[in-house]
Amino acid sequence: MALIDTHCHLDFDAFDHDRAEVIARAQEAGVEVMLNPSTDLANAQGVVALAQQQAAVYAAVGVHPNSSLLWGEHSAAELRSLAAQPKVQAVGEIGLDYYWDDAPHDVQQKVLQAQLELAAEMELPVIVHNREASEDLLAILLDWQAQLKASRSPLAERPGVLHSFSAEQAVADKALAAGYFLGFTGPLTFKKATDLQSIARQVPLQRILIETDSPYLSPHPQRGQRNEPARVNLVAEKLAELKGLPVEDVAAATTANARYLFGIEAQQ
């Protein structure tokens, strides 16, 4: 059963003492690919280097909204250079975060817009973070997707993924209608996550990705522990339960979805 963890932070210091073992455990669990997004330009270098060192690891490069104040006049050029490196499959993790409020909303929006423009230029899908910013984020993403469509960009049909989806059904519906995928993480397995589970039941399987967001959001029954990519299988199992499908079907579909969105070819 082949799986893809489409969002994990293997470069974080939580894995400094056993990174190679974590990657090996994931592969033993059937996780063929791990996609590692950056959170700022400083750690993007390490993200790209790790992907080039580890066959099963791929990279995304971007500036997280909580790092928006670090964006400067040369940031777009630096990001463009990083995005052109081998095994960089997306621009991310980008988006808006009004919960932590580490940067003014207008600054976050400006940095997001700049990175969307770069993604369109590089023809790379985006990995989008959203926390309590759905209205503003959707307005920006839907406008960008409309521009992609008008310019006949190949990204118009696969603009990106709303990572670790946790918003309302209406947000899911609008994002799906515009061609975005939804990513589900460990909270899908939590007993009280009934609203999220209801949304997952309704989202077409062909538009779902599974993620860990390691080292965060460990699924039940490891909730509260350091998460790692091997546990993406628990997200797949919960999704299969919610859909009333064999877990093998969920694994096959989400793996195909990830390969399509991020342009990752299967190993021969």
Phi and psi in degrees as a GROMACS rama.xvg file:
@    title "Ramachandran Plot"
@    xaxis  label "Phi"
@    yaxis  label "Psi"
@TYPE xy
-88.5762  133.495  ALA-2
-127.649  155.688  LEU-3
-129.716  125.601  ILE-4
-91.1075  106.726  ASP-5
-86.0587  5.88714  THR-6
-161.123  106.671  HIS-7
-149.89  153.039  CYS-8
-113.76  71.2844  HIS-9
-68.0977  -17.7615  LEU-10
-80.8795  -10.7108  ASP-11
-66.7605  154.869  PHE-12
-67.5079  -13.5116  ASP-13
-60.507  -20.2317  ALA-14
-108.509  9.27414  PHE-15
-61.7201  -31.5851  ASP-16
-89.1612  -13.2463  HIS-17
-150.695  32.6865  ASP-18
-56.9131  -46.0542  ARG-19
-63.0297  -38.8894  ALA-20
-67.821  -37.4641  GLU-21
-62.9589  -44.6469  VAL-22
-64.3121  -41.4804  ILE-23
-63.8172  -40.9967  ALA-24
-62.8438  -38.6703  ARG-25
-62.3511  -45.8833  ALA-26
-64.2544  -38.193  GLN-27
-63.4704  -29.7567  GLU-28
-84.6652  2.5044  ALA-29
95.3514  7.02349  GLY-30
-82.5745  103.112  VAL-31
-78.2545  -31.1119  GLU-32
-137.111  139.35  VAL-33
-125.157  123.046  MET-34
-101.82  121.63  LEU-35
-112.035  103.818  ASN-36
-83.1221  153.451  PRO-37
-89.7964  165.929  SER-38
-115.526  -15.4905  THR-39
-159.353  176.183  ASP-40
-71.5017  -25.185  LEU-41
-67.6018  -45.349  ALA-42
-86.7201  -9.50276  ASN-43
-62.0024  -35.4692  ALA-44
-59.1662  -44.7795  GLN-45
-68.2006  -35.6681  GLY-46
-61.5963  -46.0648  VAL-47
-65.8338  -42.3584  VAL-48
-62.3623  -41.2721  ALA-49
-63.1521  -41.5648  LEU-50
-62.8319  -36.1087  ALA-51
-76.444  -19.3328  GLN-52
-89.3182  -28.453  GLN-53
-116.101  119.358  GLN-54
-59.9506  -33.7518  ALA-55
-85.1066  -6.74856  ALA-56
-104.782  133.073  VAL-57
-120.799  166.542  TYR-58
-124.234  153.891  ALA-59
-129.828  146.917  ALA-60
-125.606  135.21  VAL-61
-179.544  173.739  GLY-62
-112.829  116.466  VAL-63
-61.8499  147.735  HIS-64
-57.4449  -31.2752  PRO-65
-71.958  -9.24205  ASN-66
-107.858  14.0966  SER-67
-59.9203  -30.3849  SER-68
-69.8597  -11.4592  LEU-69
-83.9216  -9.50918  LEU-70
-69.1485  130.166  TRP-71
-131.722  -170.959  GLY-72
-67.5763  -22.8211  GLU-73
-101.201  1.27459  HIS-74
-64.5068  -41.6475  SER-75
-61.9039  -41.3177  ALA-76
-66.1162  -40.4681  ALA-77
-63.8605  -43.0405  GLU-78
-66.3239  -38.5423  LEU-79
-60.8391  -42.6033  ARG-80
-64.3518  -42.3291  SER-81
-66.298  -40.6716  LEU-82
-65.0305  -21.1815  ALA-83
-85.0511  -4.30833  ALA-84
-74.5149  153.374  GLN-85
-58.0284  141.99  PRO-86
73.353  10.0994  LYS-87
-90.0811  115.603  VAL-88
-109.872  -5.26681  GLN-89
-162.048  165.605  ALA-90
-102.209  119.207  VAL-91
171.051  157.204  GLY-92
-98.6224  120.31  GLU-93
-124.144  168.298  ILE-94
147.819  -149.365  GLY-95
-134.453  141.829  LEU-96
-138.58  102.567  ASP-97
-95.9948  0.449859  TYR-98
-79.5058  -55.8409  TYR-99
-76.9288  -30.5646  TRP-100
57.2481  40.4503  ASP-101
-74.4455  -13.7296  ASP-102
-142.387  147.469  ALA-103
-55.1974  148.143  PRO-104
-59.1357  -39.245  HIS-105
-68.3072  -31.6138  ASP-106
-68.4598  -45.5331  VAL-107
-57.175  -43.5543  GLN-108
-66.2827  -39.2829  GLN-109
-64.2514  -43.3868  LYS-110
-67.8485  -39.2677  VAL-111
-61.2378  -46.8334  LEU-112
-59.8495  -41.6479  GLN-113
-62.8046  -38.564  ALA-114
-76.5697  -30.5475  GLN-115
-65.276  -39.8814  LEU-116
-61.9377  -41.2491  GLU-117
-65.9346  -41.5561  LEU-118
-60.0984  -41.2529  ALA-119
-64.0697  -42.6889  ALA-120
-61.4784  -42.9649  GLU-121
-86.779  -6.18129  MET-122
55.3197  47.2446  GLU-123
-116.438  134.139  LEU-124
-66.5849  165.061  PRO-125
-112.778  147.832  VAL-126
-109.215  115.335  ILE-127
-111.087  127.057  VAL-128
-95.1389  135.431  HIS-129
-139.976  120.62  ASN-130
-137.461  110.41  ARG-131
53.9549  38.2055  GLU-132
-139.343  25.4982  ALA-133
-58.3085  -43.0488  SER-134
-62.7959  -51.6987  GLU-135
-66.4104  -40.6479  ASP-136
-64.0202  -46.6359  LEU-137
-60.2976  -41.7155  LEU-138
-58.1199  -43.6216  ALA-139
-68.9904  -46.2607  ILE-140
-66.478  -40.1303  LEU-141
-69.7071  -36.2812  LEU-142
-65.7608  -41.1985  ASP-143
-63.5229  -43.869  TRP-144
-64.243  -36.3246  GLN-145
-63.8185  -38.2031  ALA-146
-66.1686  -40.2979  GLN-147
-59.9989  -43.3375  LEU-148
-65.1734  -42.945  LYS-149
-64.0453  -33.5527  ALA-150
-89.4505  3.24506  SER-151
57.7307  36.7359  ARG-152
-70.989  141.271  SER-153
-62.3691  -18.5966  PRO-154
-72.3292  -15.8869  LEU-155
-58.028  -31.6848  ALA-156
-89.1481  -12.2298  GLU-157
-147.867  62.5737  ARG-158
-69.444  -28.8203  PRO-159
159.334  -163.212  GLY-160
-132.966  139.295  VAL-161
-86.1214  102.444  LEU-162
-70.1399  141.662  HIS-163
45.6412  58.6987  SER-164
-58.4352  132.321  PHE-165
-146.863  13.9282  SER-166
-90.2898  -166.692  ALA-167
-85.5783  167.707  GLU-168
-58.8073  -38.7736  GLN-169
-61.9534  -36.9168  ALA-170
-66.4058  -44.1694  VAL-171
-58.5293  -45.6068  ALA-172
-61.3998  -44.1434  ASP-173
-68.1666  -39.841  LYS-174
-65.8164  -43.9883  ALA-175
-63.0337  -40.5315  LEU-176
-63.2162  -26.1116  ALA-177
-92.414  3.72263  ALA-178
98.7943  1.24055  GLY-179
-78.623  152.871  TYR-180
-93.3041  160.616  PHE-181
-115.682  134.71  LEU-182
-103.745  133.79  GLY-183
-115.557  139.882  PHE-184
-122.353  -166.192  THR-185
-51.2387  -38.2876  GLY-186
-56.0899  -20.8156  PRO-187
-58.9897  -26.1745  LEU-188
-89.0177  -5.76319  THR-189
-74.9719  141.447  PHE-190
-57.542  -39.5207  LYS-191
-91.3299  5.72567  LYS-192
-85.7863  50.17  ALA-193
-67.6756  -36.4875  THR-194
-65.4215  -44.8666  ASP-195
-63.808  -40.5538  LEU-196
-65.2593  -36.3935  GLN-197
-63.3966  -41.0774  SER-198
-64.2661  -44.8133  ILE-199
-60.8294  -35.5822  ALA-200
-61.6096  -34.6741  ARG-201
-89.3512  -21.2411  GLN-202
-72.8136  129.763  VAL-203
-56.5706  136.491  PRO-204
-57.8904  -29.4532  LEU-205
-69.9428  -3.52442  GLN-206
-122.233  19.2801  ARG-207
-113.417  138.616  ILE-208
-117.716  153.485  LEU-209
-114.962  142.635  ILE-210
-142.429  162.676  GLU-211
-110.789  -31.5517  THR-212
58.2162  29.6012  ASP-213
-51.2775  141.074  SER-214
-88.3122  13.2758  PRO-215
-97.7785  171.768  TYR-216
56.8862  43.8221  LEU-217
-61.6471  134.379  SER-218
-75.1071  161.898  PRO-219
-61.7749  136.527  HIS-220
-96.762  14.7057  PRO-221
-98.4679  18.0743  GLN-222
-53.6377  134.486  ARG-223
93.7575  -14.973  GLY-224
-91.2449  167.298  GLN-225
-61.8142  130.179  ARG-226
-87.5353  160.078  ASN-227
-153.014  159.972  GLU-228
-57.1916  -28.9716  PRO-229
-56.7674  -26.2159  ALA-230
-81.8632  2.33775  ARG-231
-63.0416  -21.5554  VAL-232
-64.5587  -28.734  ASN-233
-69.8866  -32.8766  LEU-234
-68.4751  -42.2668  VAL-235
-61.1737  -42.3466  ALA-236
-64.3832  -41.2232  GLU-237
-66.4963  -41.4664  LYS-238
-62.4537  -40.4286  LEU-239
-62.6554  -41.5523  ALA-240
-61.031  -45.5087  GLU-241
-65.5498  -35.2573  LEU-242
-85.7485  -12.7705  LYS-243
67.4239  38.925  GLY-244
-125.45  157.49  LEU-245
-62.7477  142.437  PRO-246
-61.5309  -28.0048  VAL-247
-62.4938  -36.2717  GLU-248
-67.3191  -41.0693  ASP-249
-65.3901  -42.7135  VAL-250
-61.2352  -46.264  ALA-251
-62.8117  -43.6616  ALA-252
-67.9953  -47.502  ALA-253
-68.8155  -32.031  THR-254
-67.2998  -43.5378  THR-255
-62.6658  -40.3247  ALA-256
-60.4514  -45.2256  ASN-257
-65.0774  -41.8298  ALA-258
-64.4568  -39.1313  ARG-259
-65.866  -50.7996  TYR-260
-63.465  -45.694  LEU-261
-98.3915  0.499366  PHE-262
64.4143  37.0541  GLY-263
-98.8996  116.262  ILE-264
-81.0031  148.062  GLU-265
-68.2647  143.859  ALA-266
-72.9386  138.158  GLN-267
